[in-house]
Amino acid sequence: MNKNIAVINGDGIGPEVTKQSVKILDAVAARYGHTFQYTYCLMGADAIDKTGSPLPDETIEVCLSSDAILFGAIGHPKYDNDPTAKVRPEQGLLKLRKSLQLFANIRPVSTYSTLHHLSPLKSKNLEGVDMVIFRELTGGIYFGKKQLSEDGNTALDECTYTRAEIERVSRLAFAYAQGRRKHLTLVDKANVLETSRLWRKVVQDLSPEYPDVKVDFMFVDNASMQLMLNPKQFDVVLTENMFGDILSDEASIISGSLGMLPSASVGTGSALFEPIHGSYPQAAGKDIANPTGSILSAAMLLDHLGMAEEASQVRAGVEWTLAHGFVTKDIDPVNYYSTSTIGDLIRDYVEQKLPAGVDREHLSISKSTII
């Protein structure tokens, strides 16, 4: 199978973690007889520095013609710390979502027993956690009218949703729930917000078309508490843009590290895959960032391309490294391994080159040479 993949390294640790994902994809291609053609594109602070734009037109054109997009991270302190900046890295990501009509963000959240000690939750609340958050991505307050009064004392951020916008992401979430535990939870604020009341009405109208899916509704303030009190209760969570942004970041700490979680943004054409973490500029260039979220995003990319077996092999490689204690500094600040070493290990796992037993004393910090 031949596929064209656009690669956007982005800023900070983006290039380092994305490099590991490309390494894994190359291993998948070699083992399973695929061909992946990569086209590297600019976006974010890196693009601003080189072109003056956070999202050059060339990047949009490449992404539109690709089968999938692998993305690292964007953001830089010189923009984060300057609220007056007219051009910002995040503008590139918002524009890309709009240009590609990526209307749904999908974030799976699961736990690993070897990382339970890193989670703020008790172990008994972590066993069996397996949820997917569906966040509407191109509507709502982030894309609404923005206004600041002439005297600078009054600001407006308008939140608007149409039935069509709500329905298309809801149908995706319903279909996803049918393939899982058949339980969908809509998170809204229907007791206060008119947009939330429309969300609830649309989901109620769609529900009879999916009779095998149990639907319940939860206000966003309660949902934020329930995520911490009893995350096992959730299967598929559906919500609007801003609520989804906040809740998915909150849910990310359940796993024990922000560096562990992947995501997919899908729509009417090409899909984009990225780890949920930011650019983490403090770690850039130090080979210490956790590449797992990016590698698991590459596994989601493979699923999207119809390569389920290959995706499962990548996930198994991640589980193997965790089970054997091969983790990055964010997980174990004393006995840790480099970004590139983790990538090498998972690549070797995919290529079936790892021995049954591992002598950790002979594992190089910079490469996966196992004796």
Protein Blocks (a to p, Z undefined) as FASTA:
>chain_A
ZZdddddebgajlmmmmmmmmmmmmmmmmmnopacddddddedjklmmmnopabdfklmm
mmmmpmbdcdfbecdfklmmmmkbmbdfklmmmmmmmmnopabccddddddfklmmmpmb
dfklmgopacdddddfkgcjllmccdddfkopaccddddddfklmmmmmmmmmmmmmmmn
opacddddfklpmklmmmmmmmmmmmmmmmmbccddddfklmmmmmmmmmmlpcbdcddf
klmmmmmmmmmmmnopaklpccddddfbccddddfbdfklmlgonlpacfklmmmmmmmm
mmmnopaklmmmmmmmmmmmmmnopacfklmmmlccdfklmmmmmmmmmnopacfbdcfk
lmcfkbccdZZ
